[in-house]
Amino acid sequence: MTGFFSGASILSFLACLALGTLYAWLLYRGNKNLDKKLQYALAALRIVVVTTIAWFIFAPLIKTLNYTLDKPVIIIGQDNSLSVGQVKAAGFDQKLYEQNLEKLRDKLAGKYEVKALHFGDQVADGFDFKNQGKSTDASAFFQKIRDEYTNRNVGAIVLATDGIFNHGGNPLYSVNQINAPIYTIALGDSVPKRDVLISNVNYNNIVYLDDDFTVEIQVQAFQSDGESTSLTVSQNGAKIEQQKILINGSAFNKTIPVKIHAGKIGIQQYTIQLEALRNEITTRNNVQTFYIEVIDGRQKVLLAAVAPHPDLGVLKEAISINKHYEAKVALADDLSTTDPSKFDLIILYQLPDVHNISSVFLKKLTGLKKPIWYILGAQSNINAFNQMQNQVNLSSANGSVQEVYADFANGFTSFNLTEEDKKQFSSFDPLLSPFGRLTVNAGATPVFNQRIGKVSTQQPLLFFANENGLKTGYLMGEGLWRWKLAEAENEAPQSVLNDLISKTVQYLSVKDDKRRFKVFTAKAAYDENESIQFNATLYNDSYQAVNEPEVNLQVKNEAGKVFNYTFSKTETSYQLDAGTMPAGNYSYVANTDLGGKKFTASGSFYVNALMAEYQQTTANHQLLNTISKQSNGRLFMPDNLLKIADEILKNENIKTISYEDRKYDELINMKWLFGLIMILLGTEWFLRKRNGEL
């Protein structure tokens, strides 16, 4: 550390000294009473005091320089993944390699600051030679260096790996962001070995019941030209597909599509297996298991009417376009034998009817909590309609109808309609609506309002309401077939009417989740190196989120073993990190109590086995060489890794850096100077007083 005054030149200091000297000379020049030695001593005290006080005025700042030496940081990254442990070059001595890597660290530690890391699924401190990482993420290793050593003097990076990176970004992009040479140690074996493997499987995590879906299986083989193997696909242990594969070429690659039928609801386990070849380097990559959730996503829609009508054909066609919806038409006599409880949405087309043919069927709807879409027309019994529901009242109806056009209602956001769609609906022919005074509850949400001729009204034409917690829809007119013909005349590329009907059916049929206790995982499928995250929400009688009581969770694996957990409380809900779990299918049950009531919630999730480390067995030393050259480093084999220390020592760019730290302080803040001045003045006054001077 070096300190010196700044803010004034040496001349200003000499001026302050001259001022102090002048003041002392004027004070003591004619004094005859004091001893000469004492007189000189007192004059010296006065010079120091006056000079210091003057210096406060002319030099108020003091600058301090601190020099910090930053030794180069050498970072050693060791690959701890499965691929490094399973394939080794001929003559490789694992124990000697571990000893030499630790010797390299100790040798460099004498002159440099050395940081040892290991990486696989994640990056952690120190060396770990167990090789248990289920993936290799080199980009995370470089990201940690950038995050923690951005402003440090990173001298060099030593990277010991096989060059097989199967997670995260390409490490070559990370190299360009680090200004330090990278010395790579080439582990593994770059010579392809005899192996047949499943390199990749493409599939959808969720499929719908009774759908056919395709699984794409990528098969690779090395050094197996002329051999054959058998591909078997099993579902829950039962074989559902088998194919023979002929291998042609020393580097064989083929994608095999397998079509599977989703015939059972729930989480289904699928296992793909390749028949092993003789003298394979490993058979761990011959088998891969994955899970697919099969859900019954089909919603059943009932179209109830007393007589055929072209509108029913339009509705059924639009609903059936979506493969997840199934529409059934029930007419006249069929109504009495139809059970409405088996449907997710009921469309009452001009029901209740004027002849009361549907009265038996409509009685079945009493107390049945199902969403209903009412469509009114000339055959509607308006009085019975008014009594059947409490959202709409059509009074003074005399059985006549009037033509009404559709005007889009501003502020509708339940589903999207484009501006072009709105224009098309406005241009369509009118619907026939029962004539009468329409009264609608204030909570209704209109999609279209009625336009009579050129006069726009605020009377809704198509709108939604919520009746006793159930969604209901209303279309106050018949004649959708006219809109269908208008589309055909305009040769529209897509049917906006089909889109409107489909979205209306989806909106009405989707059930609101009103459960007071909800527990769910962050996602349905996890990899076996991912932490399983649970979330829970508990509501009181006013449906406000609370988290006073404890929430317990039991997770059960396929073997029936149970794991118990307790949720942590957040601001208004609950969270749980259950950590990683082995591959397999799991179910869970959570329970709590509130106000004397017990609540339970259940669900399931599955964990996929990570096969990435077994899907490539040939080391990529070429990539390691590129990384080294691109960063002005060198590639070393494990046998001579100790030479890396000599390479680093002779690199003139790897040197200690001295940082200068300047700090400015106000002189007036140095309290000890005031104390010194008071002591000097007090000493002078005491000596003068003692010798008879004032």
Buried (B, 14 or more C-beta within 10 A) or exposed (E): EEEEBEBBEEEBBEBBBEBBBEBBEEBBEEBEEBEEEBBEBBBBBBBBBBBBBBBBEBBBEBBBEEEEEEBBBBBBBBBBBBBBBBBBBEEBEEEEBEEBBBEBBEBBEEBBBBBBBBBBBBBEEEBBBEBEBBBBBBBBBBBBBEEBBEEBBBBBBBBBBBBBBBBBBEBBEBBEEBEBBBBBBBBBBBEBBBBBBBBBBEBEEEBBBBBEBEBEBBBBBBBBEEBBBEBBBBBEEEEEBEEEBEBEEEEBEBEBEBEBEBEEEEBBBBBBBBBBBEEBBBBBBBBBBBBBBBBEBBBBBBBBBBEEBBBBBBBBBBBBBBEBBBBBBBBBEEBEEBEBEEBBBBBBBBBBBBEEBBBEBBEBBEEEEBBBBBBBBBBBBBEBBBEBBEBBBBEEBEEEBBBBBBBBBEEBEEEEBEEEBBEBBEEBBBBBBBBBEBEBEEEBBBBBBBBBEEEEEEBBBBBBBBBEEBBBBBBBBBBBBBBBEBBEEEEEEEBBBBBBBBBBBBBBBEEEEEEBBBBBBEEBBBBBBBEBBBBBBBBEEEEEEBBEBEBEBBBBBEEEEEBEBEBEBEEEBBEBEBEBBEBBBBBBBBBBBBEEEEBEBEBBBBBBBBBBBBBBBBBBBEBBBBBBEEBEBBBBEBBEBEBBBEBBEEBEEBEEEEEEEEEEEEBEEEEEBEEBBEEBBEBBBEBBEEBEBE
